[in-house]
Amino acid sequence: MTTTTTASSHHLSPAFPGRAPWGTANKLRAWQQGAMERYVQEQPRDFLAVATPGAGKTTFALTLASWLLHHHVVQQITVVAPTEHLKKQWAEAAARIGIKLDPEYSAGPLSKEYHGVAVTYAGVGVRPMLHRNRCEQRKTLVILDEIHHAGDSKSWGEACQEAFDPATRRLALTGTPFRSDTNPIPFVQYEEGNDGIRRSSADYTYGYGNALADGVVRPVIFLSYSGNMRWRTKAGDEIAARLGEPMTKDAIGQAWRTALSPTGDWIPNVLAAADKRLTEVRKGIPDAGGLVIATDQESARAYAKILKKVTGETPTVVLSDEKAASKKIDKFSADESRWMVAVRMVSEGVDVPRLAVGVYATTISTPLFFAQAVGRFVRSRRRGETASVFLPTIPMLLDFANEMEVERDHVLDKPKKAGDEENPFAEEDQLLADAEKLEDEETEDQLPWEALESDAVFDRVLYDGAEFGMQAHPGSEEEQDYLGIPGLLEPDQVQLLLQKRQSRQIAHSRQKPAEEADLLEKPAEARPVVTHKQLLSLRKQLNTMVSAYTHQSGKPHGVIHNELRRVCGGPPSAEATAHQIQTRIAKVQEWATRMK
């Protein structure tokens, strides 16, 4: 459909895209062109485009808006964005292709110099009839950026439905089309699966895996840090635990918060490691910047002081969606300073293409927030750039990191449940419900607690679903092996280099006397990170497998367990690690297969 290519770019300003951080391609990317062609061919009233953060949803949307204006399908545009900063970014990006949007519009007639307005979901929620009247008066294209926000509250969803029901065309955009609740997202179609459950259906999907293969986004290297934590409970009990060891949900939450406390050693060591990584990345990407995502304002200020000590440079601190925040982000985006610290302001949509190193120093534990946070680092400007994100060794975070390419949909129907064990969506429900609480809202797992001390240990590197590395002390040669990975590498080179680094680390470990080992000297794949609940589940699975093999072989349970210990090594299953139990499960499966 070559005519589509010509038509879609016909109305663009000769200056497009200029030096825009949004819409940097001189021509449409393949996915953008594919989505354009599908839209022009089908001419739908509603269209949902799901594209991974950093893929260029804005360029696609504005190119489509330009095409619709040029062909007189619509006469005006309304962009709805999640935040004040984002609506201004939309107006700036639109101006670069000759579309003028008023980001300050509040009411009344719009000046004739504008093609439309940029507003927030909150603004629509306050005055839905104002926007409905505008849609009724002139043929309107409504662009709903990060459409899942239309369900942040029931009133927002209802307001969007009321305001934009008369719109001529509606374009919904998102990188994360999933929520915890069962309220339908406005203007999104749902299709029923074979299981009778309705899920959101996108008209065009471009996932992280595809974008990575196309070189549109950067590969992400996750560097995970463990360490010993000690804290005091409300009852006055002092508890010690190590990040990555099996713990209950409450203990994980308290150990996590202890690690992120600026009074301990974990945060200073991890920030220093992240800054070393940034120095290495800047050898290939001179203007590369780093971002620390903090839980609250107090922590953000404390982290900024630590970074100043580490780097000698005062970082940019963005505390909230205040007037000065947008200017701070814009200034950081345009200069070459090293670090920015933010609470939630930069978690979604905000575009700073030079961000290449991140520290996930927040206790927000949802796949939605994690995906949006990591999305700040993946936008590729040239081939070979990599992104590095530092994490505490927390089971759910490592799961999210290992599932970067998983595509999720919004599930409208949930199975009826008598208890969480019968509901496969229960855990996801709670995670996403927590994400949609305000950052300072108390949750059940935030029990009274006082951080006493913490230290940091390099734990592992996660990349492309695989894990590498043995534990190492901060500042050690072994840690530097991973912090010093070049910032410019092809995705397959990253994998190869990590394998070489781990092999070298293992070989070096074998040369040292056993008594010198003060850390667990096993590669990451032999140290799976699980919760206490997951460990119990693994033991239950092993016992189930042994019972089945008992019926098959005629051997008693005890004999089989002893044989598994003899072949696989390790203590009794009640004391075995997750890796040891997984090894035994695989072995008994192998025995059962041989007998068939």
N, C-alpha and C positions, 0 to 999 in steps of 0.2 A: 504494500500500500504506500507507494512513494508519494502519492498526492497528499497523504496524511502528514508526512514529514515536512513537505513544503508549506502546507496550510498551517500546521501547528506552530511554525516559527516565523510565519509571515509578518505578524503584528509586533514582533519583538523589537525593542529599541536597538539601534546600532551599537549602543554602549553596553548592551547585555553580554556577559554578566559582569563586565568591569572587574574590579578587585573584590567582588562580593564573596564573603565566606559562605553564604548560601547561594547555590546556583553557580558553582565554579566551572562547570563544564562548558566548553564552547559549543557543544552539541549535546542533544539528549543522550543519556545513558541508555543502554539496551532495554532495561526494565522500564524506564520512563517512557521510551518510545513505544514499547509493547503495551503499556497501560493506556497511552494516548490513543493508539490504534484501536484497542478494544473499546474505549469510550466513544470515539468518533463513529465506529461501526455500529455500536448498539444504541447510542444516544439515550442512555438511561436517565431517569429523573434522579435516582439515588445511586451512588457509586461509593463503595468502601475500598480504599486502598490501604493495605497493610504492608508497611516496609520498615525494615530494621532501622533503628536510630543511625543517622549518618549516611543513609542511602540517597537522600535527596528528595524527600517528600515535598518540600517547599517548591523546589524547581519544577517538579511535575505539576503541582497544583496551580502555580502561577502561569505556566505555559498553557495549561488547559483553560484557565480563566481568560488569558489573552485570546485564545482561539474562539472561545464562546462570545467574547465581546466583539471580536472582529467579524464574526459571522452573524451578529445581531440575534443570537440565541438568547442572550441576556443583556440587560442594560446597566446593571450595577452589581457590585460585589459586597458581601458581608463576610469578613473573616472572624471566627470566634476562636479565641486562644485561651489556654488555662491561666495565664498570668499577665500582669501589666507589662512586664518586660518583653514577653513574647509577642504581644500585640504590636509593640513598637518595632520589634525585629521584622515582623510581617510587613509592616508599612514601609520599612527601609528596603527590604528585599523586593517588594512590589514596585517601588519607585525606580529601581534599577532596570526594570523592563518596561517602563513607561506607564505603569498602573499606579494611580495616586489614591492611597487609602488614608482616611483621617483617623489616627489612633487616639485622638482626644475627643471624639464625638460623644455627646451625652444626650442631646435631644434637639428637636426642631429640624428645619430644613437643612439639607447638606449643601455646602457651597458647590457651585457648578464645576469648579476646578477639579473636584474629586470624582473618582470612579466608584467609590464606596467607602466603607468604614471597617475598622478593626476594633473589636470589642472583646471583653472577657465573658466566660460562662457566668461569673458572678453578676456582671452587668446586665446580661440577658435575664438572669433570674430576678433582678430588681424591676425591670421594665419590659416584660415580654410583649405587651401590646404595642409599644413603640416600634419594635422591630417587625412585628406582624404587619402593622400599617405600612411600613416601608416596602415590605415584600408584596403587599397588595397593590401598591401604587405603581411599581415598576417591576419588570421581569428581573428577578434576582438570582444570582448564584451565591449560595451559602457554603463557605469552606469551614468545616468543623474540625479544627486541629486537635489531635489527641482526643478523639470522640469519646473515649471511655470516661472522660471527666464529666460528660453530660449526666452521668449516673452517680456523681460524687454525693449528691443528695437528691431525694425524691423531687424536691421543688425545682432543682436545676433541670432535671430531665423533663418535667412537666412544662417548665418555662420554654425550653428549647422546642418541644413539640408544638406548643401554642404559637411561639414566635415565628417558626419557620415552616409550619404546615403549608402556607400558601406559596412557598418559594418555587421558582421555575425549575431550578436544579440544585441538588445538594451533594456536595463532595465531602465524604468523611475520611479522615486520615488518622492513622495510629501506628505505633510500633509495638504496642502491647494491648491487644484487643481482648483483655480478660479482666474480670472483676470477681469479687467474692459474693456479691448479692445476686438475686435472681430478678432484679428489675431490668426490663429490656432497655438496651441503649437505644435512644431515639434514632430512627431512620436506618437502623441496621437490620438486615434480613437474618432470620434464623431458620435452619434446616434441621429436620428431625433425622437422627441416625437410626441404625438398626436396633439400638438399645432403647429407642423411644425417647431419647433425650435430645432436646433442641440446642444447637450450638450456632454461634455467630458464623455467618458465611461471607467471606470477602470476595469482591469482584476481581481483585488482583492482589496477589501476595508475593512479596520479595523478601525472603528470610535472610538471617545473618549468614547462614551457610552459603547461599547463593552469592550474596554480596562479597563474602570473603574470597570465593573462587574467582569472582570477576575483578578482584582488586579494588572494589569500591570502598571497602572498610578495612581497617587494620586487624591483623591477628592480635589477640589479647593474651599476654602472658600474666598469669596470676601467681604472685609470690605470697605464700602463706607463712605466718609466724605463730609459733606455739610459745610456751613459757609457763613458769610456775606462778600461780595466783594465790593470794591470801586475803581473806576479807572477814568482817565481823557481822553477824546477823543481829537482828533486833533483840534476840534473847541473850546476846552477849557471847555467843559461841563463835570461836574462831575456826574458819574452815580453810583448808588448803587444797588446791586441785591444779592439775596441769591441763592446759588447753589441748584438746584433741583426744583426751582419755574419755572413756564412756562415763557420762554423767546424766542425771535427771534433767528435765527441762528447766526447772528452777535453778539448779546449780550451774547449768550452762549460761543462763541469763546473768547470774551474779558474777561468774568468772569472766564473762565477756565484758561486763561493765567495769570490772576491776582492771582488766587489760587496758581499757580505753581511758581510765582515770589518768589525768595529767600528773598526778602526784607520784606515780610509780615509774618504773624504768622501761616498761613495755613500749609506751608511746614514744619517748625520746629515742629509743633504739630503732624502732621501725621508721620514724620520720627521718632519722639519720641515714638509714639504709635506702629509703626512697629517694633521698636527695643525692646519694651516690649513684643510684640508678639514673636519675635525671641528668647528672653530669655525663654519664656514659652516653645516654640518648642524644644529648646536645652535641656530641662529636659529629653525629650524622645529621641531626635536625637542630641547627643552632638556636632557633627561637622556641624550642620545645618548652612547655610549661607543665607544672604539676598542680593538682587539686586535692585538698584534704576535705572529705565530706564528714562533718561533725554532727553529733546528736543534738547539741543545744548551743546557745550563744556563749555561755560560760566556758564550755569546753573549747569552742572555736577560738576564743580570745587566748586561752591558755596554750593551745596548739601553736597559735601564731607567735607567741613569745618563745616557745621552744624552737620553732623554725628560724627565728631571728638569731638565736644563739648558734644554731647549726650552720646557717648560711651567711650570717653577717648582713643579711638583707631583710628589710621589713616586708612581710607578705601582704597581699591584698586580702582584706577580711570583708566578706559579704554576709551580713547577719540576717537580713530578712528582705521581703519584697517591698523595701522602702524606696523613696525617690532617688536617693543616692546610689542604690544598689545597681541599677541599670548602667549608670555612668561608670561605676567601678568595674563592672564586668566588661563594658566596652573598652575602657582604658587598658585593662589587663589583656584583652583579646588583641589589641593593636600594638602593645609594647613587647619587650623581650624579658620581662622580669620572671623570676623563677616560680614563685608559689602563690596560690590563692587558697584561702580557707573559707568554706561556706557551710551553712546549716542545711537548708533544703533548696535554697534558691537556684542552684545549678544542677538539680537532679534531673530535670526534664526539659527538653526542647531548647534550652539556652545553648547557643552555638559559639564555642571557642575552639576553632579547628586546631590550634597549636597545643592543646592539652594532650599530653602523651603519657604522663605518669599520674596515678591516682592512689590515694590511701582511703580505704573504706573504714573510717573511724566512727561509725554510727551503729546503734543497736537496732535500726530498722531492719526487720528480718523477713521481707516479702520478696517473691520473685518479681513482682511488678516494679518496686522501687529499685531493686538490684539491677534489673535490666535497663531501667532508665538511667541509673547512675553510671553503669559501665558504658552506656551509649554516649556519654560525654567524651569518651576517649577514643572511639573507634573511627571517627571520620578521617578518611585517608585523603591527603593532599597530593602525595606522589607515591609511586609504587615502592614497596620495600619498608615503609614505616611500620613500626610495631607499637603497641600500647602495653603498658605495664600497670597492673593494679595490685596493691598490697592489701592483704586480708588477715584478720585473726583466724586461727584454725578452729572454726566453728562449723559443725557438721552441715547445717543447712546452707551456709555460704559456699562451702566447697561443692555441695550438690548443685547450687545455682551456677557456679563457675564451670562445672563439668557438663552442664546442660545448656550452654550458650546457644546451641543451634535448635533447641526444641521450640517448635511453634505451638502457641496456645490459642485457644478460642474462648470466648465468653460462653459459659454454660448457663442456659436459661432455666433448665429443670434440674433438680437434684433428687436423687433417690430418697424415698421416705426412710427414716432411720429410727431404730430403737436405741441405738448407742453409736458412738463414734467408730467402734470396731466394724460395724456393719455399713458404714458410710465411707466409701473410698475418697470422697471429696472433703471429709471432715478437716483434715490437716490443712489442706489448701484454703478452705473456707476461713479458718482461723487466722492463717498467715495474712491473707488479703484483708480481712476485717481489721486486723491490727494496723495494716498499712494505711487504712483510710481514717484512722484516728488522728487527732492533732498530735504534733510531735511532743507536746508537753502533757498530754493526757495520760493519766495513770493506767497501766494495764496490770493484769493479775500477776504477771511474772516479775514486775518491778517491786519486789518485796523490800522492806527496809533493810539497808545494807550499808556497810562502810568499807571502802577499799583500804587495805593496810599496806600491801606491797605487791610488786609484780616484776618479773623479768621477761626477757624476750629470747627466743631461740628460733633461728631460721628452720622451717619445717619441711617445706616442699614447694615445687613449682607445678602448677597445673596448666596444661596447654592442650587444646584440641581433644579434650576428654581423657587425656592420659596424665599421669602424675610422675614426677621425677625428683630425685635428690634425697640425700640423707640429712639428718639434722646437723646444724652447725651453729657455733656461737657467733654473736654479732661482732663484726670486725675481723673475723677469721678469713683465712685464705679460701676456705671452702665456700663461705658465704659470697665472697667476692667473685668466685667462679660464675655465680648466677647473676649477681648484680652487674657484672661486666659484659653480659651478652650484648653484642652490637645492636644499636637502635634501628639500623637499616638491614633487614633480612627478608628474604622470601619465606612464605609460610612453611615450605618443606625444609628450608634451611634451619628454621627455629627448632623443629622436631629433631633433626639430625644433631644439632649442636647440644641440645638438652640431653640427648642420649649419651653423647661423648662426655659431657660434664659429669653425668652420673657415673659412668664407667670409671672415669678418672678418680672420682671421689671414693668409689668402692675399692678400687685398687690401692689407693692411699691408705684407706682404713685397714686393709688386710696386712699392711706392712707394719702397723703399730702393735705393740704388745696389748693384749686384752685388758690388762689392768689400767691402761691409760685412757680407756674409753669411758667418758663420763656422760655420754649421750647414747640414745638408742641407735646403734649403727646398723640400720636396715633401710633398704630403699623404700621410697614412699609407697609403692604398690604393695609392700608387705606390712604397711602400717595404715590400714584403712581407718578413717575417722568416723566413728559411729556414736550414737547416743546410747544411754543405758537401755532404753526401750528397744533400740535396734539390736543391741547385743543379745538381749533376752529373746528377741524374735529369731536370731540366728541359732541360738541354742535349741529353741523349740523346733526349728526346721531340721537341725541335725538329729534330734531325737525322733522326729517323724520319719526321717529317711532311714534311721537305724531300725525302727519298728517295722517298716515296710520290708527292709532287707532281712529281718529276722524271719518273717513269714516266707520269704523267698528262699533263704538258705537253710533254715532250720536251726541256726545258731542262736544262743541266748544273747540278750542285749549286752550284758557285761563283757562277753567274749568279743563281740564286734567292736565295742568302745575301746577295749584294750588293744585289739589288733590295729585300730585306727591310730591310737597313740604310738604304738610301736613303729608303724610305717611312716606316719607324718611327723612324729615328735611332739613335744610339748606336754603340759600338765593335764589333769582331768578337765573335762569340758566345762565344769563349773568355774575353773580358774583360767581357761584358755582365752587368748585374745581373739578379736574378730577375724584376723587373718588365719589363725590356726583353725578356727571353726570352719571358715570358708574352705580351707584346704581339705579338711575332713569330709565336708559335704561333697566336694568334687570327687574325692576318692571313693566314697560309698556309692555315689552315682556311677562311677566307672565300674565298680564291682557288680552292681546290679545289671548294668548293660551287658557285661560279659556273660552273665548267667542266662540271658534271654535267648 
